[in-house]
């Protein structure tokens, strides 16, 4: 797999659906999984990558109760999704609430997954890292 890359700006429709960019759709012909993710975004996983993530969570859960609780929350918040023939994907209400998705949605390639962001949360969480690429901080 060459990975998911790119930034796309879309909007939720009145039914809570977002359009998946056409270049990403072939990887989700058989569906995928949406889950909560770090920094308040959602992750869209291919079926194969979701299986890999589940295996990692199970392995971590064997360590201690905190990891088991993280695995529980992640599994309980994950949702199987299908992409319709128009390229739309429904985002369940509890996931829209978690990611603070209301109108505009950034659909971002994140190498092994696709991330969905509220634009203002993206700016708060990720934009400071852009300074690195501008020659700012080196850490």
LINLIN-V219224 format. One line per field, one symbol per residue. ss: DSSP state (H for helix, E for strand, C for the rest). psi: psi as a letter, one per 40 degrees, with the letter a starting at -180 (. if undefined). A space follows every 50 residues. Layout:
# LINLIN-V219224
ss=???
psi=???
This chain:
# LINLIN-V219224
ss=CCCECCEEEEECCCCCEEECCHHHHHHHCCCEEEEECHHHCEEEEEHHHH HHHHHHHHHHHCCCHHHHHHHHHHHHHCEEECCCCCCEEECCHHHHHHCC CCCEEEEEECECCEEEECHHHHHHHCHHHHHHHCCCCCC
psi=heihiihhhiiiaeefiihhidddddefdeaahhiiiieeiihhiidddd dddddddddddediddddddddddddeihhiihieeeihhhiddddddef hdcihhhhhfceihihihddddddddddddddeeebie.
